[in-house]
């Protein structure tokens, strides 16, 4: 080989190496960046898709829990009406008292209705006369009413004007306070009014 051919061959080899290096740097690296970006996007989308599939698979359980929570909310809503009506509280106390032969001698609001943002509350002073057993049943049933009624303070005294022939106490007097509550109507979720037609 002569010197001229060696120079041409060396120059061609050098140009080929430069083209290969430029091609790998400019095209392959640029594509590698795109490939990495696409792989990252694929990973994110795959994660979202698997999460969505997991949620879709548990849809029946979610519906069942939603229904159960709706029933619990209905029960809680009946325990916390939208407003406090003293007449309704009197009706509850009077009905329970008459069922247990408890005589209500005093019933009066105490301190008015107070509001805390989420709910309102009202206190009442009550005085009753009864025998001990009936009073216990009355108070137990009062605490178990559909509406939330909480007993705050309690004083029991013997009714000195009411004694049996043997000298035993026939009745006792009890003075106590109760508190009842109402939910702020703005916190109540909207009623589901979607009705299917045709029936």
Secondary structure, DSSP 8 states (H G I E B T S, - for coil): --HHHHHHHHHHHHHHHHHHHHHIIIIIHHHHHHHHHHHHHHHHHHHHHHHHHHHHHTHHHHHHHHHHHHHHHHHHHHHSBSS--HHHHHHHHHHHHHHTT-EEEEEEEEEEEEE-SSEEEEEEEEEEEE-HHHHHHHHHHHHTSSS-EEEEEEEEEE-TT-B-TTS-B--EEEEEEEEEEEE-GGGS--------TT-
